[in-house]
Amino acid sequence: ADFNHMLLEYEYFFQGEAARCVLKVENQVLADVNGVSKVASKNLAASQALAKLKTMCWVIQTKKAVDSDVKVSKEDMLNEFIELN
Protein backbone atom coordinates (compact mmCIF):
# COMPACT_ATOMS: atom_id res chain seq x y z
CA ALA A 1 0.00 0.00 0.00
CA ASP A 2 2.84 2.38 0.79
CA PHE A 3 4.51 1.77 -2.58
CA ASN A 4 1.39 3.04 -4.36
CA HIS A 5 0.49 5.58 -1.66
CA MET A 6 -2.76 3.78 -0.87
CA LEU A 7 -4.54 4.03 2.47
CA LEU A 8 -3.92 0.99 4.68
CA GLU A 9 -6.14 0.65 7.77
CA TYR A 10 -6.30 -1.80 10.65
CA GLU A 11 -9.47 -1.67 12.76
CA TYR A 12 -9.63 -3.56 16.05
CA PHE A 13 -12.61 -4.79 18.03
CA PHE A 14 -11.89 -6.29 21.44
CA GLN A 15 -13.77 -9.09 23.18
CA GLY A 16 -11.98 -9.63 26.48
CA GLU A 17 -8.42 -10.70 25.70
CA ALA A 18 -9.33 -11.71 22.14
CA ALA A 19 -9.24 -9.22 19.29
CA ARG A 20 -10.88 -8.99 15.89
CA CYS A 21 -8.86 -7.21 13.20
CA VAL A 22 -10.28 -5.85 9.96
CA LEU A 23 -7.62 -4.88 7.40
CA LYS A 24 -8.64 -2.47 4.64
CA VAL A 25 -6.85 -0.98 1.64
CA GLU A 26 -8.55 2.11 0.26
CA ASN A 27 -11.67 1.21 2.33
CA GLN A 28 -11.90 -2.27 0.72
CA VAL A 29 -11.86 -5.11 3.26
CA LEU A 30 -9.09 -7.59 2.52
CA ALA A 31 -9.16 -9.52 5.80
CA ASP A 32 -11.43 -9.94 8.80
CA VAL A 33 -9.98 -12.27 11.43
CA ASN A 34 -10.17 -13.13 15.12
CA GLY A 35 -7.06 -13.72 17.19
CA VAL A 36 -6.08 -14.36 20.78
CA SER A 37 -4.49 -10.89 21.02
CA LYS A 38 -4.17 -7.65 19.07
CA VAL A 39 -0.76 -8.63 17.71
CA ALA A 40 -1.92 -12.13 16.73
CA SER A 41 -5.01 -10.82 14.96
CA LYS A 42 -2.95 -8.20 13.09
CA ASN A 43 -0.48 -10.86 11.91
CA LEU A 44 -3.30 -13.18 10.82
CA ALA A 45 -5.04 -10.33 8.97
CA ALA A 46 -1.81 -9.35 7.20
CA SER A 47 -1.19 -12.96 6.10
CA GLN A 48 -4.76 -13.34 4.86
CA ALA A 49 -4.61 -10.01 3.00
CA LEU A 50 -1.32 -10.93 1.29
CA ALA A 51 -2.74 -14.28 0.20
CA LYS A 52 -5.79 -12.53 -1.25
CA LEU A 53 -3.70 -9.88 -3.01
CA LYS A 54 -1.46 -12.55 -4.56
CA THR A 55 -4.52 -13.99 -6.32
CA MET A 56 -5.50 -10.55 -7.67
CA CYS A 57 -2.20 -8.74 -8.35
CA TRP A 58 1.16 -9.35 -9.93
CA VAL A 59 3.92 -10.45 -7.59
CA ILE A 60 7.47 -9.43 -8.43
CA GLN A 61 10.17 -11.47 -6.75
CA THR A 62 13.79 -10.40 -6.75
CA LYS A 63 16.89 -12.26 -5.73
CA LYS A 64 19.09 -10.35 -3.35
CA ALA A 65 22.68 -10.27 -4.53
CA VAL A 66 25.33 -10.62 -1.86
CA ASP A 67 26.99 -7.28 -1.06
CA SER A 68 24.90 -5.53 -3.70
CA ASP A 69 23.82 -1.91 -3.57
CA VAL A 70 21.64 -2.28 -6.65
CA LYS A 71 18.15 -0.86 -6.21
CA VAL A 72 15.14 -1.38 -8.45
CA SER A 73 12.73 1.53 -8.71
CA LYS A 74 9.07 1.53 -9.65
CA GLU A 75 9.97 3.37 -12.86
CA ASP A 76 12.55 0.71 -13.78
CA MET A 77 9.94 -2.03 -13.40
CA LEU A 78 7.35 -0.13 -15.43
CA ASN A 79 9.87 0.60 -18.22
CA GLU A 80 10.82 -3.09 -18.35
CA PHE A 81 7.15 -4.06 -18.58
CA ILE A 82 6.52 -1.54 -21.39
CA GLU A 83 9.52 -2.85 -23.35
CA LEU A 84 8.20 -6.44 -23.10
CA ASN A 85 4.80 -5.50 -24.50
GROMACS elastic network, one bead per residue, 0.5 to 0.9 nm:
[ bonds ]
;  ai    aj funct       b0    kb
    1     4     6  0.54966   500
    1     5     6  0.58442   500
    1     7     6  0.65569   500
    1     8     6  0.61854   500
    1    25     6  0.71125   500
    1    26     6  0.88156   500
    2     6     6  0.60016   500
    2     7     6  0.77479   500
    2     8     6  0.79174   500
    3     6     6  0.77284   500
    3    74     6  0.84137   500
    5     8     6  0.89849   500
    6    25     6  0.67635   500
    6    26     6  0.61391   500
    7    24     6  0.79893   500
    7    25     6  0.55825   500
    7    27     6  0.76645   500
    8    23     6  0.74605   500
    8    24     6  0.58581   500
    8    26     6  0.65040   500
    8    27     6  0.81038   500
    9    22     6  0.80150   500
    9    23     6  0.57410   500
    9    24     6  0.50765   500
    9    25     6  0.63787   500
    9    26     6  0.80173   500
    9    27     6  0.77771   500
   10    21     6  0.65096   500
   10    22     6  0.57255   500
   10    24     6  0.64853   500
   10    42     6  0.76285   500
   10    45     6  0.87887   500
   11    20     6  0.80809   500
   11    21     6  0.55940   500
   11    22     6  0.50965   500
   11    23     6  0.65176   500
   11    24     6  0.82006   500
   12    19     6  0.65334   500
   12    20     6  0.55697   500
   12    22     6  0.65400   500
   12    23     6  0.89768   500
   12    38     6  0.74592   500
   12    41     6  0.86755   500
   12    42     6  0.86547   500
   13    18     6  0.86951   500
   13    19     6  0.57099   500
   13    20     6  0.50192   500
   13    21     6  0.65794   500
   13    22     6  0.84655   500
   13    38     6  0.89731   500
   14    17     6  0.70466   500
   14    18     6  0.60287   500
   14    20     6  0.62449   500
   14    21     6  0.88225   500
   14    37     6  0.87185   500
   14    38     6  0.81788   500
   15    18     6  0.52590   500
   15    19     6  0.59728   500
   15    20     6  0.78416   500
   16    19     6  0.77095   500
   17    36     6  0.65679   500
   17    37     6  0.61162   500
   17    38     6  0.84427   500
   18    34     6  0.72141   500
   18    35     6  0.58111   500
   18    37     6  0.50333   500
   18    38     6  0.72448   500
   18    41     6  0.84270   500
   19    33     6  0.84573   500
   19    34     6  0.57834   500
   19    35     6  0.54247   500
   19    36     6  0.62167   500
   19    37     6  0.53289   500
   19    38     6  0.53165   500
   19    39     6  0.86556   500
   19    40     6  0.82838   500
   19    41     6  0.62597   500
   19    42     6  0.88870   500
   20    32     6  0.71789   500
   20    33     6  0.56127   500
   20    35     6  0.62240   500
   20    36     6  0.87076   500
   20    37     6  0.84118   500
   20    38     6  0.75448   500
   20    41     6  0.62205   500
   20    42     6  0.84440   500
   21    31     6  0.77601   500
   21    32     6  0.57809   500
   21    33     6  0.54775   500
   21    34     6  0.63587   500
   21    35     6  0.78459   500
   21    38     6  0.75278   500
   21    41     6  0.55627   500
   21    42     6  0.59906   500
   21    44     6  0.84905   500
   21    45     6  0.64962   500
   22    29     6  0.69237   500
   22    30     6  0.77377   500
   22    31     6  0.56607   500
   22    33     6  0.65980   500
   22    34     6  0.89260   500
   22    41     6  0.88061   500
   22    42     6  0.83132   500
   22    45     6  0.69691   500
   23    27     6  0.88994   500
   23    28     6  0.83546   500
   23    29     6  0.59321   500
   23    30     6  0.57769   500
   23    31     6  0.51401   500
   23    32     6  0.64795   500
   23    33     6  0.87415   500
   23    42     6  0.80751   500
   23    45     6  0.62284   500
   23    46     6  0.73333   500
   23    49     6  0.73955   500
   24    27     6  0.52972   500
   24    28     6  0.51051   500
   24    30     6  0.55633   500
   24    31     6  0.71565   500
   24    32     6  0.89859   500
   24    49     6  0.87014   500
   25    28     6  0.52888   500
   25    29     6  0.66857   500
   25    30     6  0.70321   500
   26    29     6  0.84850   500
   29    32     6  0.73606   500
   29    49     6  0.87559   500
   30    45     6  0.80968   500
   30    46     6  0.88290   500
   30    48     6  0.75629   500
   30    49     6  0.51106   500
   30    50     6  0.85396   500
   30    52     6  0.70290   500
   30    53     6  0.80504   500
   31    44     6  0.85393   500
   31    45     6  0.52692   500
   31    46     6  0.74857   500
   31    47     6  0.86857   500
   31    48     6  0.59009   500
   31    49     6  0.53629   500
   31    52     6  0.83681   500
   32    41     6  0.89459   500
   32    44     6  0.89797   500
   32    45     6  0.64097   500
   32    48     6  0.84571   500
   32    49     6  0.89505   500
   33    41     6  0.62687   500
   33    42     6  0.82932   500
   33    44     6  0.67664   500
   33    45     6  0.58561   500
   33    48     6  0.84571   500
   34    37     6  0.84889   500
   34    40     6  0.84700   500
   34    41     6  0.56576   500
   34    42     6  0.89743   500
   34    44     6  0.81057   500
   34    45     6  0.84883   500
   35    38     6  0.69874   500
   35    39     6  0.81209   500
   35    40     6  0.54021   500
   35    42     6  0.80081   500
   35    43     6  0.89128   500
   35    44     6  0.74154   500
   36    39     6  0.84081   500
   36    40     6  0.62207   500
   36    41     6  0.68944   500
   37    40     6  0.51472   500
   37    41     6  0.60795   500
   37    42     6  0.85086   500
   38    41     6  0.52628   500
   38    42     6  0.61285   500
   38    43     6  0.86803   500
   39    42     6  0.51246   500
   39    43     6  0.62185   500
   39    44     6  0.86376   500
   40    43     6  0.51959   500
   40    44     6  0.61667   500
   40    45     6  0.85565   500
   41    44     6  0.50622   500
   41    45     6  0.60102   500
   41    46     6  0.85255   500
   42    45     6  0.50865   500
   42    46     6  0.61162   500
   42    47     6  0.86398   500
   43    46     6  0.51202   500
   43    47     6  0.62159   500
   43    48     6  0.86106   500
   44    47     6  0.51724   500
   44    48     6  0.61335   500
   44    49     6  0.85318   500
   45    48     6  0.51007   500
   45    49     6  0.59918   500
   45    50     6  0.85557   500
   46    49     6  0.50844   500
   46    50     6  0.61350   500
   46    51     6  0.86069   500
   47    50     6  0.52259   500
   47    51     6  0.62403   500
   47    52     6  0.86782   500
   48    51     6  0.51686   500
   48    52     6  0.62460   500
   48    53     6  0.86665   500
   49    52     6  0.50833   500
   49    53     6  0.60850   500
   49    54     6  0.85817   500
   50    53     6  0.50234   500
   50    54     6  0.60746   500
   50    55     6  0.88039   500
   51    54     6  0.52254   500
   51    55     6  0.67672   500
   52    55     6  0.54327   500
   52    56     6  0.67326   500
   52    57     6  0.88180   500
   53    56     6  0.50424   500
   53    57     6  0.56582   500
   53    58     6  0.84726   500
   53    59     6  0.89097   500
   54    57     6  0.54207   500
   54    58     6  0.67769   500
   54    59     6  0.65262   500
   55    58     6  0.81724   500
   64    67     6  0.87822   500
   64    68     6  0.75618   500
   65    68     6  0.53041   500
   65    69     6  0.84974   500
   65    70     6  0.83300   500
   66    69     6  0.89989   500
   68    71     6  0.85854   500
   72    75     6  0.82856   500
   72    76     6  0.62764   500
   72    77     6  0.71987   500
   73    76     6  0.51375   500
   73    77     6  0.65109   500
   73    78     6  0.87669   500
   74    77     6  0.52418   500
   74    78     6  0.62574   500
   74    79     6  0.86561   500
   75    78     6  0.50715   500
   75    79     6  0.60358   500
   75    80     6  0.85223   500
   76    79     6  0.51879   500
   76    80     6  0.61890   500
   76    81     6  0.86572   500
   77    80     6  0.51435   500
   77    81     6  0.62290   500
   77    82     6  0.87090   500
   78    81     6  0.50390   500
   78    82     6  0.61775   500
   78    83     6  0.86487   500
   79    82     6  0.50865   500
   79    83     6  0.61981   500
   79    84     6  0.87284   500
   80    83     6  0.51706   500
   80    84     6  0.63752   500
   80    85     6  0.89381   500
   81    84     6  0.52188   500
   81    85     6  0.65294   500
   82    85     6  0.53196   500
